Amino acid sequence: MNNILLVEDEVHVASLIMRSLTEEGYEVSLAPDGTTGLDMALQNNFDLLILDIMLPGINGLEVCRKIRASGSKVPILMLTALGTTQNIVTGLDNGADDYMVKPYKLAELLARVRSMIRRRGGLPEREEHTEKMQLADLVLNLADKTATRGGRKIDLTATEYRLLKYMLANKRRLLSRMDILEAVWGIDFNMNTKVVDVYVNYLRKKIDKDFDRKLVHTVIGMGYILKEE
């Protein structure tokens, strides 16, 4: 049984989410504020964290940031009433894996939960410890989740790592924004595609900025492609 931590201070909302998740067969723990949520997340092994941003005590962004600073890789689904591209990017930059804007349908929330837990395992253990992905002098090591270009280490966030991994798996293939959204954030993740542009630009700056040969290319009106020039 998968264990989920819900950090939500609105009693009615928390009750609805807990009942829906329990009916789906999940074991759910509730934290009514950010401070309690952070303590519970750091002291227990949860399969997923559902985290509201507007919380008493410590807000959700700070909770998320502290959890990631501890080294925890627990998937985090962030809930918020703020749905602009910048708000979404801010949440993801602080370590969230997925983002839902209120109001949302419980069916969509359950679909996100299933998708995130399904993605949690990643590649089989054998592949994670042996496989590397490469294009030109760009190398992604799946064993320790590190990237280098020309032998120089590239620091990636969790989202940037998933994006680069997907683009390397589909190198020399044109990827639409929706392709990237579905693969990197989950097939049920329905948010503004401008978030893809933001993260591709983050990645481009890290892997292309100091190199003459560019690898990340924009196809105007269609999407992106990772290839040698």
C-alpha positions in Angstrom: 0.0 0.0 0.0 1.3 3.4 -0.9 1.7 6.0 1.8 0.7 9.6 1.1 1.2 12.7 3.2 -1.3 15.4 2.7 -0.4 18.9 4.0 -3.6 21.0 3.9 -5.1 23.4 6.5 -8.6 23.7 5.0 -10.6 21.0 6.9 -13.2 20.5 4.2 -10.7 20.2 1.4 -8.5 17.9 3.4 -11.5 15.7 4.3 -12.5 15.3 0.6 -9.0 14.5 -0.5 -8.4 12.0 2.3 -11.6 10.2 1.6 -11.0 10.0 -2.1 -7.4 8.7 -1.7 -8.5 6.2 1.0 -11.2 4.8 -1.3 -8.5 4.3 -3.9 -6.6 2.2 -1.5 -3.9 4.6 -0.3 -2.9 5.1 3.3 -3.1 8.8 4.0 -1.6 10.9 6.8 -2.6 14.5 7.4 -0.6 17.5 8.5 -2.7 20.7 9.2 0.2 23.2 8.8 3.6 23.6 7.2 5.7 23.0 10.3 4.0 19.7 11.1 4.1 18.7 7.5 7.8 19.3 7.3 8.5 17.3 10.4 6.4 14.4 9.2 8.0 14.4 5.8 11.5 14.3 7.2 10.8 11.6 9.8 8.9 9.2 7.6 9.2 7.5 4.2 6.2 8.5 2.2 5.5 7.5 -1.4 4.0 10.9 -2.3 3.5 14.3 -0.7 0.5 16.5 -1.6 1.3 20.0 -0.4 -0.8 23.2 -0.4 1.2 26.4 -0.8 -0.8 28.7 1.5 -0.2 27.1 4.9 0.0 28.4 8.5 3.5 28.1 10.0 5.8 27.5 7.1 4.3 28.0 3.6 4.4 25.2 1.1 7.2 26.6 -1.0 9.5 26.7 2.0 8.4 23.2 3.1 9.2 21.9 -0.4 12.6 23.7 -0.4 13.6 22.3 3.0 12.5 18.7 2.0 14.7 18.9 -1.1 17.6 20.4 0.8 17.5 17.3 3.1 18.2 15.1 0.1 14.7 13.6 -0.1 13.4 12.6 -3.5 9.8 12.0 -2.5 7.5 13.1 -5.3 5.7 16.4 -4.4 2.4 17.5 -5.9 1.8 21.2 -5.1 -1.7 22.7 -4.8 -2.4 26.4 -5.1 -4.9 29.0 -6.1 -2.3 30.8 -8.1 -2.1 29.5 -11.7 0.1 31.9 -13.7 3.1 30.5 -15.5 5.4 32.3 -13.1 3.7 30.8 -10.1 3.9 27.3 -11.6 7.6 27.7 -12.4 8.3 29.0 -8.9 6.7 25.9 -7.4 8.7 23.6 -9.7 11.9 25.5 -9.1 11.4 24.9 -5.3 11.4 21.2 -5.9 7.8 20.3 -6.7 7.3 17.5 -9.4 3.8 18.5 -10.3 1.4 21.4 -9.8 -2.4 21.7 -9.6 -4.4 24.9 -9.6 -7.5 25.2 -7.5 -10.3 24.5 -8.1 -9.7 21.1 -9.6 -11.7 17.9 -10.0 -11.0 15.0 -7.6 -10.8 12.7 -10.5 -7.9 14.7 -12.0 -6.2 14.8 -8.6 -6.4 11.0 -8.4 -5.1 10.6 -11.9 -2.1 12.8 -11.1 -1.4 10.8 -7.9 -1.5 7.5 -9.9 0.8 9.0 -12.6 3.3 10.3 -10.0 3.5 7.1 -8.0 3.9 5.1 -11.3 6.8 7.4 -12.3 8.5 7.2 -8.9 10.3 3.9 -9.6 12.0 5.2 -12.8 14.1 2.8 -14.7 14.7 -0.8 -13.4 17.6 -0.9 -11.0 19.9 -2.7 -13.4 19.5 0.0 -16.0 19.9 2.9 -13.5 23.3 1.6 -12.6 24.6 0.8 -16.0 23.1 3.0 -18.6 24.4 6.3 -20.0 22.7 8.5 -22.6 24.8 10.6 -24.9 24.7 13.1 -27.7 28.0 14.5 -29.0 29.9 15.4 -25.9 26.8 15.7 -23.7 26.5 12.7 -21.3 23.8 11.8 -18.9 24.7 9.2 -16.3 21.5 7.4 -15.1 23.3 5.7 -12.2 24.0 8.9 -10.3 21.8 11.3 -12.2 24.7 13.5 -13.3 25.3 15.3 -16.5 28.5 16.5 -18.2 29.3 18.3 -21.4 32.9 18.2 -22.6 33.8 16.7 -19.3 32.4 19.7 -17.4 29.7 18.9 -14.8 26.2 20.4 -15.3 24.1 21.0 -12.2 20.5 20.0 -12.9 17.3 20.3 -10.9 15.0 17.3 -10.7 12.8 18.7 -13.4 15.7 19.6 -15.7 17.1 16.1 -15.3 13.8 14.5 -16.4 13.6 16.9 -19.3 17.1 16.2 -20.5 16.6 12.4 -20.0 13.5 12.6 -22.2 15.1 14.7 -24.9 18.2 12.4 -25.0 15.9 9.4 -25.3 14.3 11.1 -28.3 17.4 12.9 -29.7 17.1 14.1 -33.3 13.3 13.9 -33.0 11.1 16.9 -33.0 9.2 17.1 -29.7 6.0 19.2 -29.4 5.3 21.1 -26.1 2.5 18.6 -25.4 4.9 15.7 -25.9 7.2 17.2 -23.4 4.5 18.0 -20.9 3.1 14.4 -21.0 6.5 12.8 -20.7 8.2 15.0 -18.1 5.2 16.0 -15.9 2.9 13.0 -16.5 0.2 12.3 -19.1 -2.4 13.8 -16.8 -0.6 17.1 -16.2 -2.6 19.8 -17.9 -1.0 23.1 -17.5 0.2 26.1 -19.6 2.7 25.0 -22.2 4.7 28.1 -21.6 6.2 26.2 -18.6 7.9 23.9 -21.2 9.5 27.0 -22.9 10.8 28.2 -19.5 12.4 24.8 -18.7 13.8 24.2 -22.1 15.4 27.7 -21.9 16.8 26.8 -18.5 18.3 23.6 -20.0 19.6 25.4 -23.0 21.5 27.9 -20.9 23.2 25.1 -18.9 24.2 22.8 -21.8 24.8 25.2 -24.7 25.8 28.6 -23.2 29.6 28.1 -23.2 29.8 25.9 -26.3 30.1 26.9 -30.0 28.1 23.8 -31.1 24.5 24.1 -30.0 22.4 21.0 -29.2 19.0 22.4 -28.2 17.1 23.8 -31.2 13.7 25.5 -31.4 11.4 24.8 -34.4 9.2 27.8 -34.4 5.5 26.9 -34.0 6.3 23.2 -33.6 8.5 22.5 -30.6 12.1 21.5 -29.8 14.7 19.1 -31.0 18.0 17.9 -29.4 20.6 17.3 -32.1 24.0 18.3 -33.3 24.1 21.4 -35.6 
